[in-house]
Amino acid sequence: MMKRELLLFFLALSLHTSYQAAAQQASINRFVQTEGMETSGVAVAIVDVKTGTTVASYNPDRLLTPASVLKVVTTATALEVLGSHFQIATRLQYAGDIDIDGILHGDLYIQGGGDPTLGSEFVGLNRDDFLKTCLTALQKSGIKQVAGRIIADETCFDQAGISPKWLKEDLGNSYAAGSYGISYADNTYRLFLAPGKAGATPDILRTEPDIPYINFSNFLEIKNKDSAFIYGIPFHNERWLMGYIPERKTEYELKGDIPDPPFFLAASLRKMLIHSGIPVSGEATTFRRLTPTGDFQTDGRTTVCTCFSPPLTDIIRETNVKSNNLYADHLLKLIALTVNPQASFERGVDAVKKFWKSNNLDMTKVVMYDGSGLSPVNRLSPAFVTQLLAYMSEKSKYATDFYTSLPLAGKEGTVRNFLKNTRLEEKIPLKSGSMTNVQCYAGYFDKDGKRYAFCIMANDYLIPRNKLQKAIEKMMLGW
């Protein structure tokens, strides 16, 4: 009797599972037939994380542009390689001798470790926190004057802060800020423009923080349109303001990238020390600026103080919830540092591919040029993404850290309006990815005691983005 009951139970379970998979597949099939999607690149996969089995799909092996969904690859790899408690160190050091009067006959060095959170508002830090820590440490060390320079040592990363595969139109804006061995204050400034009437060019008021050496060429126009951009390239102080801002009675704010973050930090520290009564006779500079002459010291330096970033779990949650490009690209390079003396985009990608290949994921069709997904020529497949998500759910010792790093639909970050006011609100942790003609999602959902990983990718669609998002919501509600 017991055997018969067990047989009936497993038969019912099998029928229910088959029915559920059929319903998921039918929902996907209806989605891909959405009017206006006929010529689009669409791919979907749903995987049972326990078994790794694909239960429903459409073009799961197709390579498409993932946009910020690529961040799940970067953040998952960072957790696996670096560990959840990993912290990044930035050190204040000096080379030279301190005489009896407290005068340092030598240079102060800021040794970067690739920390994207130094002075970052996104993890609740004040821009001046690091500077104040350095000031206090110098005062305790007995240094009352610096008869030398302030030198930023950013050499843990190479000098390519931006990927060559990023679009020119993105460069100069805060979301495309470069990732350097020393990054500071999110490598971002705010530019404030005066209000004005339609047809006029708005006056530039100030930048916060103050960066007096940036030269703005202002081609903005006040118009009933909000489409303004800052253009420029790393290490050059020329910036062009292009586009339109709306007519308004209050100040208008734009965000741009700091041209040379290591230099800006060195200059900021020099300024604070002087204002606090510690004279500095030399100028602020960086290893990049000094490299042609080699006029710096690489060893034999004494550490005055060390500042640590928040733990990696905090950095990864910020990366995924707010889709922070700067943090993601730093994570990619920090992964590279585990196997290379100096990090770069290329070395980071190579380290990511080697790690997942060693864990039996197929990397032959992964096309990756950064950690953030900002490059439009990155390519992933839903099959790969869902297998990675399944691994993180079932095999990773950081499964909970990764799962909780993803924002909840209808509640947080870039998905706060997705699936809002539906039965799935606050129940689906997922990462979104969007750029021009790209809309993607990847994450987890639970049903009938099972957990599934999913990935939805749509490229080159011809319908409005909000209509596409509604169609995706409808599909997911049918799962």
Helices and strands as residue ranges (DSSP letters): H 2-32, E 41-48, E 53-58, G 67-69, H 70-82, E 89-98, E 103-111, G 121-123, H 129-141, E 145-146, E 150-153, G 168-170, G 174-176, G 185-187, E 188-193, E 204-208, E 215-218, E 221-222, E 227-231, E 238-245, E 252-257, H 261-275, E 284-286, H 287-290, E 302-308, H 312-321, H 325-337, H 345-358, H 382-394, H 399-405, G 413-415, E 430-435, E 438-447, E 450-459, H 465-477
